[in-house]
Amino acid sequence: MDRIIHSFNFPHHSFLTHSIPDIASVVGDILFLNGTNIKEVLSYHKRQLKFCVEAANIALKTFKENNILHEILQKIRNVEKDKYYQNDLRIYFENIWYGN
């Protein structure tokens, strides 16, 4: 919801003509456009709200994809680190066993 509010309060340039800053707020799961009526919402703000929701959904999807990518990279690093330490142990024990 914060992303939707931010997008509404700082609109894309195509929505600037009918933009009224800081009228959007959220209580629970409800979005309020303070000082507007339903006619204004249908005439001016509906398109902007759809755009804001789409922008928020894209941002959320990107955030989730980045988190998944970060987790995968961390797992790869951990595997590489484990291989490095296993190799060190192998060399250490080979030196003890074979007397190198």
NORMO-V241740 format. One record per residue. N is the residue number from 0. RES is the residue in three letters. SS is DSSP state (@ for helix, = for strand, . for the rest). PHI is phi in whole degrees, 0 to 359 (* if undefined). D_CENTER is the distance of its C-alpha to the mean C-alpha in whole Angstrom. Layout:
n->N res->RES ss->SS phi->PHI d_center->D_CENTER
n->N res->RES ss->SS phi->PHI d_center->D_CENTER
This chain:
n->0 res->MET ss->. phi->* d_center->12
n->1 res->ASP ss->@ phi->301 d_center->12
n->2 res->ARG ss->@ phi->294 d_center->10
n->3 res->ILE ss->@ phi->294 d_center->13
n->4 res->ILE ss->@ phi->300 d_center->15
n->5 res->HIS ss->@ phi->299 d_center->14
n->6 res->SER ss->@ phi->297 d_center->14
n->7 res->PHE ss->@ phi->287 d_center->17
n->8 res->ASN ss->@ phi->286 d_center->19
n->9 res->PHE ss->. phi->234 d_center->18
n->10 res->PRO ss->. phi->286 d_center->19
n->11 res->HIS ss->. phi->300 d_center->19
n->12 res->HIS ss->@ phi->304 d_center->22
n->13 res->SER ss->@ phi->289 d_center->24
n->14 res->PHE ss->@ phi->254 d_center->23
n->15 res->LEU ss->@ phi->294 d_center->25
n->16 res->THR ss->@ phi->295 d_center->28
n->17 res->HIS ss->@ phi->247 d_center->28
n->18 res->SER ss->. phi->279 d_center->25
n->19 res->ILE ss->. phi->240 d_center->26
n->20 res->PRO ss->. phi->294 d_center->24
n->21 res->ASP ss->. phi->62 d_center->23
n->22 res->ILE ss->. phi->265 d_center->24
n->23 res->ALA ss->= phi->276 d_center->21
n->24 res->SER ss->= phi->209 d_center->20
n->25 res->VAL ss->= phi->231 d_center->19
n->26 res->VAL ss->= phi->230 d_center->22
n->27 res->GLY ss->. phi->66 d_center->20
n->28 res->ASP ss->. phi->256 d_center->19
n->29 res->ILE ss->= phi->252 d_center->21
n->30 res->LEU ss->= phi->263 d_center->20
n->31 res->PHE ss->= phi->250 d_center->23
n->32 res->LEU ss->= phi->246 d_center->24
n->33 res->ASN ss->. phi->297 d_center->27
n->34 res->GLY ss->. phi->81 d_center->30
n->35 res->THR ss->. phi->243 d_center->30
n->36 res->ASN ss->. phi->244 d_center->32
n->37 res->ILE ss->@ phi->297 d_center->31
n->38 res->LYS ss->@ phi->297 d_center->33
n->39 res->GLU ss->@ phi->295 d_center->31
n->40 res->VAL ss->@ phi->298 d_center->28
n->41 res->LEU ss->@ phi->292 d_center->29
n->42 res->SER ss->@ phi->281 d_center->30
n->43 res->TYR ss->@ phi->243 d_center->28
n->44 res->HIS ss->@ phi->265 d_center->24
n->45 res->LYS ss->@ phi->303 d_center->24
n->46 res->ARG ss->@ phi->297 d_center->23
n->47 res->GLN ss->@ phi->294 d_center->21
n->48 res->LEU ss->@ phi->296 d_center->19
n->49 res->LYS ss->@ phi->300 d_center->18
n->50 res->PHE ss->@ phi->299 d_center->17
n->51 res->CYS ss->@ phi->296 d_center->14
n->52 res->VAL ss->@ phi->295 d_center->14
n->53 res->GLU ss->@ phi->298 d_center->13
n->54 res->ALA ss->@ phi->297 d_center->11
n->55 res->ALA ss->@ phi->294 d_center->9
n->56 res->ASN ss->@ phi->296 d_center->9
n->57 res->ILE ss->@ phi->296 d_center->8
n->58 res->ALA ss->@ phi->297 d_center->5
n->59 res->LEU ss->@ phi->294 d_center->4
n->60 res->LYS ss->@ phi->298 d_center->6
n->61 res->THR ss->@ phi->297 d_center->5
n->62 res->PHE ss->@ phi->300 d_center->3
n->63 res->LYS ss->@ phi->295 d_center->6
n->64 res->GLU ss->@ phi->296 d_center->8
n->65 res->ASN ss->@ phi->295 d_center->8
n->66 res->ASN ss->@ phi->295 d_center->8
n->67 res->ILE ss->@ phi->297 d_center->11
n->68 res->LEU ss->@ phi->299 d_center->12
n->69 res->HIS ss->@ phi->299 d_center->13
n->70 res->GLU ss->@ phi->297 d_center->15
n->71 res->ILE ss->@ phi->296 d_center->17
n->72 res->LEU ss->@ phi->298 d_center->18
n->73 res->GLN ss->@ phi->295 d_center->18
n->74 res->LYS ss->@ phi->295 d_center->21
n->75 res->ILE ss->@ phi->297 d_center->22
n->76 res->ARG ss->@ phi->299 d_center->23
n->77 res->ASN ss->@ phi->296 d_center->24
n->78 res->VAL ss->@ phi->296 d_center->27
n->79 res->GLU ss->@ phi->296 d_center->28
n->80 res->LYS ss->@ phi->295 d_center->29
n->81 res->ASP ss->@ phi->299 d_center->31
n->82 res->LYS ss->@ phi->298 d_center->32
n->83 res->TYR ss->@ phi->299 d_center->33
n->84 res->TYR ss->@ phi->291 d_center->35
n->85 res->GLN ss->@ phi->297 d_center->36
n->86 res->ASN ss->@ phi->296 d_center->38
n->87 res->ASP ss->@ phi->300 d_center->39
n->88 res->LEU ss->@ phi->295 d_center->41
n->89 res->ARG ss->@ phi->300 d_center->43
n->90 res->ILE ss->@ phi->297 d_center->44
n->91 res->TYR ss->@ phi->300 d_center->45
n->92 res->PHE ss->@ phi->290 d_center->47
n->93 res->GLU ss->@ phi->297 d_center->48
n->94 res->ASN ss->@ phi->295 d_center->50
n->95 res->ILE ss->@ phi->290 d_center->51
n->96 res->TRP ss->@ phi->292 d_center->53
n->97 res->TYR ss->@ phi->266 d_center->54
n->98 res->GLY ss->. phi->74 d_center->55
n->99 res->ASN ss->. phi->282 d_center->53
